[in-house]
Amino acid sequence: MNADEGKAFRAVLLTALLAAAPAWAEVYRWVDEKGTVNYSNEAPPHGVQAVKVDIDAQPGPPSADSTECNTVRCQGERLEARLALREQIEARLAAERAAATPKPPRGLDFRKYVSIRRGITEGELLGVAGEPDMLVWDAHFLKTYTYFPTPADPFTTTITVVRGRVSEIERERKF
């Protein structure tokens, strides 16, 4: 190969490289039918609406009117914001679930049950038995305290209080 042929070869090679350079710099972005975001330096499939991504974009926050976010910094900031929002939502939902979860039944063990007699006051009842698992209050001065069964004490105890005094005591085995 002589010098002229070498120069011609270099010129053809340089021309080919310069012609191909814009193709290397083109990056396409599109969303397929499954919702997956795709990036490629090749043209997208026919019929797909694609956006050319400016790969020479300078890093920085996106403009206020832009919905596109193609820099790593911008996408990272948006991801951080979404993760923080998700954590707030998950914390709120966990608090709501904890508040909605019923308290475990306390029950009424046998030693406390035998201490309860008809005629004792409502205050004495609460002092012996403690807070009930369920309280139903009727408008006619009638209260029904219910203590649910537990694995240690398989009885449901229902105590009816009329005008501040114990009037009925029922104990049924539920397990």
Residue pairs with C-beta under 8 A, 6 or more apart in sequence:
1 9
23 41
24 41
25 55
25 56
26 41
26 52
27 39
27 40
27 41
27 52
27 53
27 55
28 39
28 40
28 41
28 42
28 43
28 44
28 50
28 51
28 52
28 53
29 37
29 38
29 39
29 50
29 51
29 52
29 53
29 70
30 37
30 38
30 44
30 48
30 49
30 50
30 51
31 37
31 38
32 38
32 48
38 44
39 53
43 50
44 50
51 68
53 70
54 70
57 70
57 71
58 71
59 71
59 72
59 73
59 74
60 71
60 73
60 74
61 73
61 74
61 77
62 68
62 69
62 71
62 74
69 75
69 78
103 133
105 133
105 147
105 148
105 149
105 150
106 130
106 131
106 133
106 147
106 148
106 150
107 133
107 147
107 148
107 149
107 150
107 152
107 153
107 155
108 129
108 147
108 153
108 155
108 157
109 152
109 153
110 153
112 128
112 129
112 130
113 129
113 155
113 157
113 171
115 128
116 125
116 128
116 129
116 159
116 166
116 169
117 166
118 165
118 166
118 167
118 168
118 169
119 165
119 166
120 128
120 165
120 166
121 164
121 165
121 166
122 143
122 161
122 164
122 165
122 166
125 145
125 159
125 161
125 166
129 145
129 147
129 159
132 145
132 146
132 147
132 159
133 146
133 147
133 148
134 145
134 146
134 148
135 143
135 144
135 145
135 146
136 143
136 144
136 146
137 143
137 144
138 144
141 162
141 163
141 164
142 160
142 161
142 162
143 160
143 161
144 158
144 159
144 160
144 161
145 158
145 159
145 160
145 161
146 156
146 157
146 158
146 159
147 156
147 157
147 158
147 159
148 156
149 155
149 156
149 173
149 174
149 175
154 173
154 174
154 175
155 171
155 172
155 173
155 174
156 171
156 172
156 174
157 169
157 170
157 171
158 168
158 169
158 170
158 171
158 172
159 166
159 168
159 169
159 170
160 166
160 167
160 168
160 169
161 167
